[in-house]
């Protein structure tokens, strides 16, 4: 029973960490990757042949 409780608590901690680090709207890793991708696309689009 104790092992199950520890496992469930660890899963909850991982889910909370994912939401606060990766999936946060403005400052999360996902938002940073999207911003860098947009910047790269704009830079590439502005290149002159």
N, C-alpha and C positions, 0 to 999 in steps of 0.2 A: 504494500500500500504506500509506503514511504517513497519507493522508487517511482511510482506512478505520479505522485504529487510533485516530486522534484522535476520529472520530465515535463509535466504540464506547466509548471512555473517557468522552466527554461524556454518552452515554446512561446509563452506569453511575452517573456523578455525579448526574445528574438523578433516577434511581431511588432512590439513597441519600438524597438531600435530601428527596424526597417522603416516604419512610418515616420520616425523623427529624422533619420539620416538620409534615406533614399527618396522617399516619396513626398517630402515636404514641398509645398507649392512654389515658393519663391527662392529658397536658399538650399534646397535639397540637391543631391547629386544629379538627379534626373533633370532638374531645371538648369543646372550648370552645363550639362552635356547639350541640352537643347539650345542654350544661348551660344555656346561655342560653335555648334553646327550651323546656326543661323549666321553667325559672324563669318564663318568659313565660306558658306554659300554666297554671301554678299560680296566678299572679297574676290572669290572666283568669278562671280558674275560681272564685277567691275574691271576685270583684266582686259586690256586692249590687245588685239592681235597684231 
